Amino acid sequence: MPTACDELRSLMEDYFGDPIDDSGPMKFLRDNGFWEDRWLWKTAKPVATISDKEWACLNFLADEWDHSWDFT
């Protein structure tokens, strides 16, 4: 069940023009070196270098669409 907070939905609308669509955040992450394996997002980036916008997208996908991530 979708549970992203209003703040994350508002950010997604500001960033991508839609408060609940997953295609904008997913494309943004892919374009920035992330990849997805069965709804699990991964990156080779050091965690400390992940931008606020990338974290917002990751958190939105986790909260609204039940994705997750693994940065180990």
N, CA, C and O atoms as a MOPAC input file, in Angstrom:
PM7 MOZYME 1SCF
protein

 N      0.84200 1    -1.18000 1     0.00000 1
 C      0.00000 1     0.00000 1     0.00000 1
 C      0.88500 1     1.23900 1     0.00000 1
 O      1.83500 1     1.30300 1     0.78000 1
 N      0.60500 1     2.22800 1    -0.84900 1
 C      1.41100 1     3.44300 1    -0.91100 1
 C      1.42000 1     4.18700 1     0.41700 1
 O      0.37600 1     4.39300 1     1.03700 1
 N      2.60100 1     4.58300 1     0.83800 1
 C      2.69900 1     5.28800 1     2.11000 1
 C      3.71900 1     6.42300 1     2.09500 1
 O      4.12400 1     6.89100 1     3.16000 1
 N      4.14300 1     6.87600 1     0.91900 1
 C      5.08600 1     7.98700 1     0.89400 1
 C      4.44700 1     9.21400 1     1.53300 1
 O      3.25800 1     9.47600 1     1.34900 1
 N      5.24100 1     9.95400 1     2.27700 1
 C      4.72100 1    11.14800 1     2.94800 1
 C      4.46900 1    12.25800 1     1.92500 1
 O      4.97700 1    12.21900 1     0.80400 1
 N      3.69400 1    13.22400 1     2.32900 1
 C      3.36300 1    14.34800 1     1.44900 1
 C      4.61800 1    15.08600 1     0.99600 1
 O      4.67800 1    15.56100 1    -0.13800 1
 N      5.60900 1    15.18600 1     1.85700 1
 C      6.85700 1    15.88100 1     1.50100 1
 C      7.56400 1    15.17700 1     0.33900 1
 O      8.00700 1    15.82700 1    -0.60700 1
 N      7.66700 1    13.85000 1     0.41400 1
 C      8.30400 1    13.11600 1    -0.68600 1
 C      7.48300 1    13.21400 1    -1.97100 1
 O      8.04000 1    13.38500 1    -3.05500 1
 N      6.19400 1    13.10900 1    -1.85100 1
 C      5.34200 1    13.23600 1    -3.04100 1
 C      5.47900 1    14.62600 1    -3.66200 1
 O      5.51100 1    14.76300 1    -4.88500 1
 N      5.55900 1    15.63200 1    -2.83800 1
 C      5.73700 1    16.99200 1    -3.33100 1
 C      7.08500 1    17.15000 1    -4.03500 1
 O      7.17200 1    17.79700 1    -5.07800 1
 N      8.13200 1    16.55800 1    -3.46200 1
 C      9.44300 1    16.59600 1    -4.11700 1
 C      9.40600 1    15.90900 1    -5.47400 1
 O      9.96900 1    16.42200 1    -6.44100 1
 N      8.75200 1    14.76000 1    -5.55800 1
 C      8.67200 1    14.04400 1    -6.82700 1
 C      7.91000 1    14.86900 1    -7.85900 1
 O      8.25000 1    14.86800 1    -9.04200 1
 N      6.88200 1    15.56800 1    -7.40000 1
 C      6.14700 1    16.43100 1    -8.32800 1
 C      7.03900 1    17.58000 1    -8.80200 1
 O      7.03600 1    17.92300 1    -9.98400 1
 N      7.79900 1    18.17000 1    -7.88500 1
 C      8.72200 1    19.23900 1    -8.26500 1
 C      9.80100 1    18.73200 1    -9.21800 1
 O     10.11100 1    19.38800 1   -10.21300 1
 N     10.37100 1    17.56900 1    -8.91700 1
 C     11.46400 1    17.02300 1    -9.72600 1
 C     10.98900 1    16.49400 1   -11.08100 1
 O     11.63300 1    16.73000 1   -12.10400 1
 N      9.85900 1    15.77900 1   -11.08500 1
 C      9.48100 1    15.00100 1   -12.26200 1
 C      8.08000 1    15.29200 1   -12.79900 1
 O      7.67700 1    14.70300 1   -13.80200 1
 N      7.33000 1    16.18600 1   -12.15500 1
 C      6.02300 1    16.57800 1   -12.66600 1
 C      4.86800 1    15.68200 1   -12.28400 1
 O      3.75600 1    15.87400 1   -12.77700 1
 N      5.09600 1    14.70300 1   -11.41500 1
 C      4.02400 1    13.80200 1   -10.98300 1
 C      4.32900 1    13.35500 1    -9.55900 1
 O      5.45000 1    12.92300 1    -9.28800 1
 N      3.37500 1    13.44400 1    -8.64400 1
 C      3.65700 1    13.11500 1    -7.24600 1
 C      3.71900 1    11.63100 1    -6.91600 1
 O      4.18200 1    11.27000 1    -5.83400 1
 N      3.26200 1    10.75300 1    -7.81900 1
 C      3.25800 1     9.32600 1    -7.46900 1
 C      3.85900 1     8.41300 1    -8.53300 1
 O      4.07200 1     7.23000 1    -8.26600 1
 N      4.13700 1     8.92400 1    -9.72300 1
 C      4.68200 1     8.07800 1   -10.78100 1
 C      6.10800 1     7.64400 1   -10.43500 1
 O      6.89200 1     8.43600 1    -9.91300 1
 N      6.43600 1     6.39200 1   -10.72500 1
 C      7.77100 1     5.89200 1   -10.40100 1
 C      8.76900 1     6.02600 1   -11.54700 1
 O      9.96700 1     5.84600 1   -11.32800 1
 N      8.31900 1     6.33500 1   -12.75400 1
 C      9.23000 1     6.32800 1   -13.90000 1
 C     10.28200 1     7.43800 1   -13.82500 1
 O     11.43300 1     7.20200 1   -14.19200 1
 N      9.92700 1     8.62500 1   -13.36800 1
 C     10.90500 1     9.70800 1   -13.24500 1
 C     12.01000 1     9.39800 1   -12.25500 1
 O     13.18700 1     9.50500 1   -12.60000 1
 N     11.66200 1     9.01200 1   -11.02000 1
 C     12.70300 1     8.67200 1   -10.05700 1
 C     13.57400 1     7.49000 1   -10.50800 1
 O     14.78500 1     7.49100 1   -10.28600 1
 N     12.96100 1     6.49100 1   -11.13800 1
 C     13.73000 1     5.33000 1   -11.59000 1
 C     14.71100 1     5.71800 1   -12.69900 1
 O     15.86500 1     5.29000 1   -12.67500 1
 N     14.27300 1     6.51000 1   -13.65400 1
 C     15.15500 1     6.94900 1   -14.73100 1
 C     16.28200 1     7.80900 1   -14.16900 1
 O     17.44100 1     7.64500 1   -14.55300 1
 N     15.94900 1     8.71400 1   -13.27200 1
 C     16.96200 1     9.57100 1   -12.64800 1
 C     18.03600 1     8.72800 1   -11.97000 1
 O     19.22900 1     8.97200 1   -12.15600 1
 N     17.61800 1     7.73500 1   -11.18200 1
 C     18.60100 1     6.88800 1   -10.49500 1
 C     19.45500 1     6.12100 1   -11.49500 1
 O     20.67600 1     6.06600 1   -11.35100 1
 N     18.83300 1     5.53500 1   -12.49400 1
 C     19.60100 1     4.79600 1   -13.51600 1
 C     20.60100 1     5.70900 1   -14.21900 1
 O     21.74000 1     5.31500 1   -14.46800 1
 N     20.17400 1     6.92300 1   -14.53600 1
 C     21.05800 1     7.87800 1   -15.21200 1
 C     22.21700 1     8.32100 1   -14.32400 1
 O     23.19400 1     8.88900 1   -14.81200 1
 N     22.10900 1     8.06300 1   -13.02100 1
 C     23.14200 1     8.47600 1   -12.07200 1
 C     23.88300 1     7.29700 1   -11.45900 1
 O     24.41300 1     7.39800 1   -10.35200 1
 N     23.92200 1     6.18100 1   -12.17700 1
 C     24.77200 1     5.06900 1   -11.77000 1
 C     24.14800 1     4.01800 1   -10.87200 1
 O     24.85300 1     3.13500 1   -10.38200 1
 N     22.85400 1     4.08900 1   -10.64400 1
 C     22.16500 1     3.07300 1    -9.85100 1
 C     21.59400 1     2.02400 1   -10.80000 1
 O     21.35200 1     2.30200 1   -11.97400 1
 N     21.38600 1     0.83900 1   -10.29000 1
 C     20.71200 1    -0.20100 1   -11.06100 1
 C     19.77400 1    -0.95100 1   -10.13700 1
 O     19.88900 1    -0.88200 1    -8.91300 1
 N     18.85200 1    -1.66100 1   -10.74100 1
 C     17.78900 1    -2.33200 1    -9.99800 1
 C     17.82700 1    -3.82300 1   -10.28500 1
 O     17.96600 1    -4.24600 1   -11.43200 1
 N     17.70200 1    -4.60200 1    -9.24200 1
 C     17.63500 1    -6.05300 1    -9.36200 1
 C     16.44700 1    -6.52400 1    -8.53100 1
 O     16.53700 1    -6.65400 1    -7.31000 1
 N     15.34700 1    -6.77500 1    -9.20500 1
 C     14.11100 1    -7.22900 1    -8.54400 1
 C     13.66400 1    -6.28600 1    -7.43100 1
 O     13.45400 1    -6.70500 1    -6.29300 1
 N     13.52100 1    -5.00800 1    -7.77700 1
 C     13.04400 1    -3.96500 1    -6.86700 1
 C     14.06600 1    -3.59800 1    -5.79800 1
 O     13.75000 1    -2.84500 1    -4.87700 1
 N     15.28300 1    -4.11600 1    -5.90700 1
 C     16.34800 1    -3.79400 1    -4.96400 1
 C     17.35800 1    -2.90600 1    -5.68400 1
 O     18.03200 1    -3.35700 1    -6.61000 1
 N     17.46500 1    -1.65600 1    -5.26600 1
 C     18.37500 1    -0.70500 1    -5.89800 1
 C     19.77200 1    -0.85800 1    -5.33500 1
 O     19.96500 1    -1.06600 1    -4.13700 1
 N     20.74900 1    -0.74900 1    -6.23300 1
 C     22.15300 1    -0.89000 1    -5.85500 1
 C     22.96100 1     0.21300 1    -6.52500 1
 O     22.54000 1     0.78900 1    -7.52800 1
 N     24.12200 1     0.49500 1    -5.95700 1
 C     25.05200 1     1.44300 1    -6.54300 1
 C     26.45700 1     1.12100 1    -6.07100 1
 O     26.65600 1     0.55500 1    -4.99600 1
 N     27.42000 1     1.48900 1    -6.88700 1
 C     28.82200 1     1.33200 1    -6.50400 1
 C     29.33900 1     2.60600 1    -5.84200 1
 O     30.47900 1     2.64100 1    -5.37800 1
 N     28.51500 1     3.65100 1    -5.79500 1
 C     28.92500 1     4.91800 1    -5.18600 1
 C     29.13700 1     4.73400 1    -3.68300 1
 O     28.43000 1     3.95300 1    -3.04700 1
 N     30.10500 1     5.44800 1    -3.11800 1
 C     30.17200 1     5.48000 1    -1.65400 1
 C     28.90200 1     6.14700 1    -1.10900 1
 O     28.43600 1     7.14400 1    -1.65900 1
 N     28.36100 1     5.60400 1    -0.05400 1
 C     27.10300 1     6.11200 1     0.50200 1
 C     27.19600 1     7.60800 1     0.79000 1
 O     26.22000 1     8.33400 1     0.59600 1
 N     28.34700 1     8.07400 1     1.24500 1
 C     28.50800 1     9.48800 1     1.58800 1
 C     28.37100 1    10.41100 1     0.38400 1
 O     28.19300 1    11.61700 1     0.55600 1
 N     28.45000 1     9.87100 1    -0.83200 1
 C     28.36400 1    10.71400 1    -2.02300 1
 C     26.97300 1    10.71300 1    -2.65700 1
 O     26.75800 1    11.38200 1    -3.66800 1
 N     26.03600 1     9.98100 1    -2.08500 1
 C     24.67600 1     9.94600 1    -2.61700 1
 C     24.00800 1    11.28800 1    -2.31200 1
 O     23.97100 1    11.73000 1    -1.16400 1
 N     23.48200 1    11.92700 1    -3.35600 1
 C     22.91200 1    13.27000 1    -3.21100 1
 C     21.56200 1    13.23600 1    -2.49200 1
 O     20.93600 1    12.18400 1    -2.35700 1
 N     21.13800 1    14.39800 1    -2.04000 1
 C     19.82500 1    14.50900 1    -1.39400 1
 C     18.71000 1    14.09800 1    -2.35100 1
 O     17.75000 1    13.44700 1    -1.94000 1
 N     18.83200 1    14.47300 1    -3.62700 1
 C     17.80700 1    14.11200 1    -4.60700 1
 C     17.78400 1    12.60200 1    -4.82000 1
 O     16.71100 1    12.00900 1    -4.94000 1
 N     18.96800 1    11.97000 1    -4.86900 1
 C     19.02400 1    10.50900 1    -5.00500 1
 C     18.39200 1     9.83200 1    -3.80100 1
 O     17.62600 1     8.88100 1    -3.95900 1
 N     18.70500 1    10.31200 1    -2.58700 1
 C     18.09500 1     9.73700 1    -1.38400 1
 C     16.57600 1     9.92400 1    -1.40600 1
 O     15.82900 1     9.01800 1    -1.03700 1
 N     16.12600 1    11.09400 1    -1.83700 1
 C     14.67600 1    11.33400 1    -1.90800 1
 C     14.01600 1    10.33700 1    -2.85800 1
 O     12.95200 1     9.79500 1    -2.55900 1
 N     14.64900 1    10.10000 1    -3.99600 1
 C     14.09200 1     9.14000 1    -4.95900 1
 C     14.08400 1     7.73000 1    -4.38300 1
 O     13.09500 1     7.01000 1    -4.51500 1
 N     15.16900 1     7.33900 1    -3.75200 1
 C     15.23800 1     6.00700 1    -3.14000 1
 C     14.16900 1     5.84500 1    -2.06100 1
 O     13.48000 1     4.82600 1    -2.01000 1
 N     14.03500 1     6.85200 1    -1.20300 1
 C     13.03700 1     6.77700 1    -0.13600 1
 C     11.61800 1     6.78600 1    -0.69700 1
 O     10.75100 1     6.06600 1    -0.20200 1
 N     11.37900 1     7.59300 1    -1.72100 1
 C     10.06400 1     7.60500 1    -2.35500 1
 C      9.72300 1     6.24000 1    -2.93400 1
 O      8.62700 1     5.72400 1    -2.71300 1
 N     10.66000 1     5.65400 1    -3.67800 1
 C     10.40600 1     4.33500 1    -4.27700 1
 C     10.17600 1     3.27600 1    -3.20600 1
 O      9.35400 1     2.37700 1    -3.38400 1
 N     10.89500 1     3.37700 1    -2.10200 1
 C     10.70200 1     2.41700 1    -1.01200 1
 C      9.33600 1     2.60700 1    -0.35400 1
 O      8.61700 1     1.63700 1    -0.11300 1
 N      8.98600 1     3.85200 1    -0.06700 1
 C      7.73500 1     4.11700 1     0.65600 1
 C      6.49300 1     3.96100 1    -0.21700 1
 O      5.48400 1     3.40700 1     0.21900 1
 N      6.57400 1     4.45200 1    -1.44700 1
 C      5.38300 1     4.47200 1    -2.31200 1
 C      5.23400 1     3.18600 1    -3.11800 1
 O      4.11400 1     2.76500 1    -3.40800 1
 N      6.35600 1     2.55600 1    -3.48200 1
 C      6.31500 1     1.42800 1    -4.41500 1
 C      6.96200 1     0.14900 1    -3.87600 1
 O      7.14100 1    -0.80900 1    -4.62900 1
 N      7.31100 1     0.11600 1    -2.60000 1
 C      7.86600 1    -1.08500 1    -1.95800 1
 C      9.20200 1    -1.54300 1    -2.54200 1
 O      9.52000 1    -2.73100 1    -2.49700 1
 N      9.98100 1    -0.61600 1    -3.08700 1
 C     11.34100 1    -0.94800 1    -3.48900 1
 C     12.21600 1    -0.95800 1    -2.23900 1
 O     11.76400 1    -0.61100 1    -1.14800 1
 N     13.45800 1    -1.35500 1    -2.41200 1
 C     14.42600 1    -1.30700 1    -1.31800 1
 C     15.79700 1    -1.02700 1    -1.93100 1
 O     15.90400 1    -0.85700 1    -3.14500 1
 N     16.82800 1    -0.97800 1    -1.12100 1
 C     18.17500 1    -0.79200 1    -1.65000 1
 C     19.16600 1    -1.54200 1    -0.79900 1
 O     18.90100 1    -1.86700 1     0.35900 1
 N     20.32500 1    -1.81500 1    -1.39600 1
 C     21.41500 1    -2.52100 1    -0.71900 1
 C     22.71400 1    -1.91600 1    -1.20400 1
 O     23.06900 1    -2.07100 1    -2.37200 1
 N     23.42400 1    -1.23700 1    -0.34000 1
 C     24.66100 1    -0.58000 1    -0.71900 1
 C     25.87700 1    -1.23800 1    -0.07000 1
 O     26.84400 1    -0.55500 1     0.26700 1
 N     25.83500 1    -2.53900 1     0.10300 1
 C     26.97200 1    -3.23100 1     0.70900 1
 C     27.93700 1    -3.71300 1    -0.33400 1
 O     28.95500 1    -4.31900 1     0.00000 1

